[in-house]
Amino acid sequence: MAIRRILTVDNAADLAVLKKKSVPVETVTDAHRALMDDMLETMYAAPGIGLAAVQVGEPLRIIVMDLARDGEEPAPRYFVNPEIVEKNDSLAPYEEGCLSVPEIYETVERPDQVHIRYLDYNGNQVDEAADGLYAVCIQHEMDHLEGVLFIDHLSRLKRDRAITKVKKAARAA
């Protein structure tokens, strides 16, 4: 396993990759599992709770996630070719952040419940309901697969301010 560099919005080349739509995985292979292992290690090191493959420069429809809180046993999850089968009409606000938009947190409204379908780490199909933080996180990460960042859900002014803050912080580092 290896920690990979997370692409960020302050770098024009990174942003171009982050805006790409990710391609489906035909069959889950050992190479995909190795990528998921690297992604999980990268996410834990960042630290974060979710990471899409495109965020490490691999525009594939793969996500890793772990919603375990500090002090809890890790509970890694793997999603290959995830899709939302159904979403609730009810929206809920949630303060989101993103490893590709470091140190920026803004409130985004999303459906509070979704039904998802995906392939797991071994390529088995899974159908399940997601609500609360799980629903927010899976939708946030699935946006990445479409080339959408959480700041794209904000007003143009807030989005531009967020990018400016990230660029300023990168220059100061």
N, C-alpha and C positions, 0 to 999 in steps of 0.2 A: 504494500500500500504506500501511497505517496500523497503528500499535500500538494495540491495544485494552486496556481494563481487564480484568484477570483477576478473576473473582469469588472471594471467599474465605469460609471458614466462620465468621469472626468477625462477619460482617454478616448479620443475620437475613434481610434481603431477598435477599441473594446466596445464602444457604443454601437458601432456598425454591426458587430457580431451579435450583441445583445438584442438588436432589433430584427435579427433574422428569424424566420419561422423555422422551428425545428422539424426534422424529418422523422417519420415513424421508424421503429425498429422492426425488422421482418421476423427475426427469431432471437430470443435472448441467448447469447453465447457467453463463453468464458470471458471474452474481451469486454462484453457489456458488464458482466459481474465485477470484473477488475475495475472498470470505470466507476461503478456504483460504490465499490469499496473505497476508492480514492476520493470520491465525492463526499462520502460519509466522514472520512477522516478530515477532509478539508473543512467541512461544515462544523464539525466539533471544534477544530482548532480556531475557527474564525472569532468567536463562537456564534452559531446560528441554530435555527430549528428546521430549516428547509433549504434545499439547494437544487436548482435545475442544471442539467448537463451544459446547457448553453452558457451558464455563468462561469464555467471553467473552459470555455472555448470549444465545446463539443455540441453542435446544434442537433442533438438527438432528443427524442421525446422520452426523456428519463428524468426522474425526480427522486431525491432521497429526503427523508424527514425523520425527526425524532422530537416528539413533544414532551418527553419526560422532563420534569422539573429538577432543579438542583437537589441533590440528595436522593433522587429516585433512581432505580435501576434503568440504564439506557434501554430504549425501546425503538430501535431503528426500523424504518419502513422504507420500502422500495416500490416505485411506480414506473412501469414501462408502458408507453402509449396510453396514458390516462385520458379518460373522457368523462364529461359530465353527462349523465343519462337524463337526469331530471334535476331541476332546482326549485326551491321554495320561492314564492313570490315575496315573502317577507324579507326585508333588508335589515341588516344590523351594522352599526358603525363599529369599527375596530381600529385601534392605533397600530399601524403597520410600519415595519422597517424592512430593510433589504441589504444583504451583504454587497450588492452591486451599487448601492446608494448609501455608503457608510455614514452612520451617525445622523441620519435623517429619519424622523418619525412623523407621520401624518395620519389623520383619520380617513379611512376609506369605507364606504358602504358596500356590502356584498350580500348575496343571499345567505340567510343564516343556516340553511340546511341544503345539502346537495346529495344526490345519489351518484356514485362514481363507479366506473368499470376500468380495470387496468390489468396488466400482467405483473406478477410479483417477481422477486429475485430469481426464481427458478422457471419463470415463463408460464406459471399457472394463472388462469383467469380468475379475477376476484371481482365481485359485485358487492358494494356496501354503501351504507348511509354514512354521511359525515355531518357533524354539527359543531357549533362552538368554534374553538380555536382550530380544530381539525379542518372544518369547512373553510375557514378563512385562509389557513395556510395552503391547503391543496389548491384553492382557486388562485391564490397569489402565485404559487409555483407554476400552475398551468398557464397563467398569463405569460410567464417567461417563454413557454413553448410556442407562443404565438407572437413573440417579439414585443410584448407589452410589459412595461415596468409599472410598479404601483404608482409612481409619480405621474404616469400618463392618465390616471383617474382623477388627478387634481386640476385645479384651474391652471391656466397657462402661467399666471404670475407665481403661484406657489411652486409649480414645476421648475420654472426658470430660477427661482430663488434657491431651491434645493440643489440644482446642478451647480450653481455658482458657489454655494457653501462647500460642496464636495470638492470642487476645483481648488478653492481657496485653502481648504484643509490639506489637500494633496501637495500644494506648493509649499506649505509651511512645514510639512513632514520631512 
